[in-house]
Amino acid sequence: MKWMIASDIHGSAKCCRAMLARFDAEGAQRLLLLGDLLYHGPRNDLPEEYQPKEVIALLNARRDRLLCVRGNCEAEVDQMVLSFPVMADYAVIPMEGRVLYATHGHHACEDAPPPLCAGDILLCGHTHIPRCAEHEGFVYMNPGSISLPKAGSERSYMVYENGRFAWKRLEDGTVYQEYSI
């Protein structure tokens, strides 16, 4: 199964449309969103084309293909307008004989991981910085941000297929980093 993984849309309709165009172009079966879908939060500037109502409509139209975890900017009122679950703090996905533990990253994170077994993958958003790091007992991965990249990074997402993770630029879908399990 091919997965697309993205995080931190923060209400940007422009970036959400671009993400969904990449999802279609990738031919992925599922889109895993790592939180912060609609709001920008107090530490971020308004993202380009900040239109959370449009983001709601765009994501609701794809609800059958989405798996989401709650970010630090999600609130219970968001669940009232989104027609797919967004309030889970994490998701555990069996993958290639290991576990992919998906969470936003504001609680469990690279520096404070949940209990994991050797070879498991901790997948987080939150920092807006793409990253892949092997640690004793787990691998940490972050797709970066769709709308508000930080630390000089570009808008990005990840794709997983056949034991390989690829980090890609939102602008043109080019691969700039890979990791094989």
C-alpha positions as CSV (number, residue, x, y, z in Angstrom):
1,M,0.0,0.0,0.0
2,K,1.2,3.5,-0.8
3,W,0.8,6.2,1.8
4,M,1.3,9.9,1.6
5,I,2.2,11.6,4.9
6,A,1.8,15.3,5.6
7,S,1.5,17.7,8.5
8,D,0.8,21.2,9.6
9,I,-1.6,22.6,7.0
10,H,-2.6,25.3,9.4
11,G,-5.7,26.5,7.4
12,S,-3.8,27.3,4.2
13,A,-6.3,26.5,1.3
14,K,-3.5,27.1,-1.3
15,C,-1.2,24.5,0.4
16,C,-4.0,22.1,1.0
17,R,-5.0,22.2,-2.7
18,A,-1.3,21.6,-3.6
19,M,-1.1,18.7,-1.2
20,L,-4.2,17.1,-2.6
21,A,-2.9,17.5,-6.1
22,R,0.3,15.8,-5.1
23,F,-1.8,13.0,-3.4
24,D,-3.6,12.4,-6.7
25,A,-0.4,12.5,-8.7
26,E,1.3,10.1,-6.3
27,G,-1.5,7.6,-6.7
28,A,-1.4,6.8,-2.9
29,Q,-4.2,4.9,-1.3
30,R,-4.2,6.7,2.0
31,L,-3.2,10.2,3.3
32,L,-1.9,10.3,6.8
33,L,-2.2,13.8,8.4
34,L,-0.2,14.5,11.5
35,G,-2.3,17.3,12.9
36,D,-2.7,21.1,12.9
37,L,-5.2,21.1,10.0
38,L,-7.2,24.3,10.4
39,Y,-5.6,26.9,12.6
40,H,-2.3,28.6,12.7
41,G,-1.7,28.9,16.5
42,P,-0.3,31.8,18.4
43,R,3.4,31.2,17.5
44,N,2.8,31.2,13.7
45,D,2.1,33.9,11.2
46,L,-1.0,33.5,9.1
47,P,-0.2,31.1,6.3
48,E,-0.7,31.9,2.7
49,E,-4.5,31.9,1.7
50,Y,-5.6,31.3,5.3
51,Q,-9.1,29.9,4.6
52,P,-9.9,27.2,7.1
53,K,-13.5,26.8,5.8
54,E,-12.1,25.9,2.4
55,V,-9.7,23.5,3.9
56,I,-12.6,21.9,5.7
57,A,-14.4,21.3,2.4
58,L,-11.3,20.0,0.7
59,L,-10.5,17.5,3.4
60,N,-14.1,16.4,3.9
61,A,-14.3,15.5,0.2
62,R,-11.5,13.0,0.8
63,R,-12.6,11.7,4.2
64,D,-12.6,8.1,3.1
65,R,-8.9,8.2,2.3
66,L,-7.7,10.1,5.4
67,L,-6.1,8.9,8.7
68,C,-5.4,11.8,11.1
69,V,-4.0,12.4,14.5
70,R,-4.7,15.4,16.7
71,G,-2.2,18.3,16.7
72,N,-1.8,21.0,19.3
73,C,-4.0,23.4,17.3
74,E,-6.9,21.0,17.0
75,A,-10.0,21.6,19.3
76,E,-13.2,19.7,19.8
77,V,-15.0,22.3,17.7
78,D,-12.9,21.1,14.7
79,Q,-14.4,17.6,15.0
80,M,-17.8,19.2,14.7
81,V,-17.0,20.4,11.1
82,L,-14.7,17.7,9.9
83,S,-16.4,14.5,8.8
84,F,-13.5,12.2,9.7
85,P,-11.8,11.5,13.1
86,V,-9.2,14.1,14.1
87,M,-9.1,13.8,17.9
88,A,-6.9,10.7,18.4
89,D,-3.5,11.6,20.0
90,Y,-1.8,8.8,18.1
91,A,-2.2,6.0,15.6
92,V,-0.3,2.7,15.6
93,I,0.1,1.2,12.2
94,P,1.7,-2.3,11.6
95,M,4.2,-1.9,8.8
96,E,6.7,-4.4,7.4
97,G,7.1,-6.3,10.7
98,R,7.5,-3.2,12.9
99,V,5.2,-0.4,14.2
100,L,4.7,3.0,12.8
101,Y,3.7,5.2,15.7
102,A,2.1,8.4,14.3
103,T,1.5,11.4,16.5
104,H,1.7,15.2,16.1
105,G,4.9,15.5,18.3
106,H,3.9,18.0,20.9
107,H,3.7,15.3,23.6
108,A,5.5,12.1,22.4
109,C,8.5,13.3,20.3
110,E,12.1,12.5,19.3
111,D,13.4,13.6,22.7
112,A,10.5,12.0,24.7
113,P,9.4,8.9,22.7
114,P,6.6,6.6,23.6
115,P,7.5,3.0,24.4
116,L,8.8,1.5,21.2
117,C,10.5,-1.7,20.1
118,A,13.8,-1.9,18.2
119,G,13.2,-0.8,14.6
120,D,9.9,0.9,15.2
121,I,9.2,4.3,13.6
122,L,8.1,7.4,15.4
123,L,6.4,9.7,12.9
124,C,5.8,13.3,14.1
125,G,4.9,16.7,12.7
126,H,4.8,19.8,14.9
127,T,8.4,21.2,14.4
128,H,7.8,22.0,10.7
129,I,11.3,20.7,10.0
130,P,11.8,17.6,7.9
131,R,14.0,15.1,9.6
132,C,15.1,11.5,9.7
133,A,17.2,10.2,12.6
134,E,18.1,6.7,13.8
135,H,18.1,6.3,17.6
136,E,18.8,3.4,19.8
137,G,15.6,1.4,19.5
138,F,13.6,3.5,17.0
139,V,13.8,5.8,13.9
140,Y,12.4,9.3,14.1
141,M,10.8,10.8,11.0
142,N,9.2,14.2,10.3
143,P,7.7,15.2,6.9
144,G,8.1,18.9,7.6
145,S,5.2,21.3,7.0
146,I,2.9,21.7,4.1
147,S,2.3,25.4,4.8
148,L,4.7,26.9,7.3
149,P,8.2,25.3,6.9
150,K,10.8,26.3,9.4
151,A,14.6,26.4,9.7
152,G,15.1,27.1,6.0
153,S,13.3,24.0,4.9
154,E,10.8,23.9,2.0
155,R,7.1,22.9,2.0
156,S,7.3,19.1,2.0
157,Y,5.6,15.8,2.6
158,M,6.6,12.1,2.6
159,V,5.6,9.0,0.7
160,Y,5.9,5.4,1.9
161,E,5.8,2.5,-0.4
162,N,7.5,-1.0,-0.4
163,G,9.7,-0.4,2.6
164,R,10.9,3.0,1.4
165,F,10.2,6.5,2.8
166,A,10.8,9.5,0.5
167,W,10.7,13.2,1.5
168,K,9.4,15.3,-1.4
169,R,9.0,19.0,-2.2
170,L,5.4,20.1,-2.3
171,E,6.2,22.5,-5.2
172,D,7.2,19.8,-7.7
173,G,7.2,16.4,-6.0
174,T,10.9,15.9,-6.3
175,V,12.6,13.6,-3.8
176,Y,15.3,15.2,-1.7
177,Q,15.7,12.5,1.0
178,E,15.1,8.7,1.3
179,Y,15.1,6.1,4.0
180,S,14.6,2.3,3.5
181,I,13.5,0.0,6.3
